[in-house]
Amino acid sequence: MARKTCTHCGAITDDSTQKFCTRCGVKLPDLLPVTKIGGIPVRALVGALVLVVIIVIAVVAASGLLTVFFSSPSAGSATTGQAQVEATTSLPSLPTTTPLPTTPEIPVTTKTMVPTTVPTTAATTVTTKQTQVTGTPSPTYTVTTQSPVATGTSQITLAVTQVPSQPDSSSYTSSHPDAPYIDPSALETRIHELINIERQYNGLSPLSYDSFLADIARGHSYDMSLRNFFDHTTPDGRDAHARGNWAGYPCIRYYGTYYTEGISENLYQGYRYQTYLTAPNGTIVSYNWSSLDFIAKQAVIGWMNSEGHRENILNEKLQQEGIGVAFSSDDKIYVTENFC
């Protein structure tokens, strides 16, 4: 049977139906329904839990930790730098998490192929009588004295020949410090070698190299780089035939009952680099620079894949050639190949 305990004097009675304490007369509390967990009355468990909480609070209060836990530091003293503690009921702020350092963004680069300029159709030899060019020479040309000599079967007709202006040596150095230096003479020589390889492969005799013809070719390449055009005819209206006549090199070839007159010409325009990489904003970040041999092969391959240029290279009646290269400030490479 459930027992009742007097809340006033502590007297205990075994009669659960008794309403008043027999010792002091105070009304006894009503009995709560008895519930057990694991055989232990719930009231006993609750009482034990309350007792534990009271003991913990007492211990914490005695140690002074309760004040610290329920207080937050003030701004502190400007002179001593020590923080003052003031009572507060607010919970302490959680520590601020320091954000992880961000990784610098790596620019996504786009590979851009450099377009290859298709060489202009070559000029062919003509069979008209030699004519002298009249009028004032283009300001891009200079005049030098050279004794008239025979070059192969061609003829230099002027006692005072006119040589086009040649590129300045500094123009062959790129403005990009990481660009390799391309020796212009070595590039011209390599292109000439590759041309003769193509001729010999097709059963033809090699072409001899004519330095005066190379001067004329180099002058045209230089003119194109300065005036930013790419054509056999200059802005002044001079084609390869007219430029040869003006220089005193009409390239007259005799074949018994007939003769031909005029320089034949192949042109090529390329770049110092094969490809370049750009950042997302379009800025070029790096170049894939071409070697001397790569540039020479690209020029000859381009000509051999073009019908008109191929006919000039494999013309069995032509006997000599001159190669002239010039570089522009934007890293373009101009190659002129003159035949006679």
Helices and strands as residue ranges (DSSP letters): E 4-5, E 12-13, E 36-37, E 40-41, H 42-63, H 65-69, E 71-73, E 85-87, E 110-113, E 150-151, E 154-155, G 169-172, H 184-201, E 208-209, H 211-227, H 240-247, E 252-254, E 259-261, E 264-271, E 273-278, E 284-289, H 292-304, H 307-313, E 320-327, E 332-339
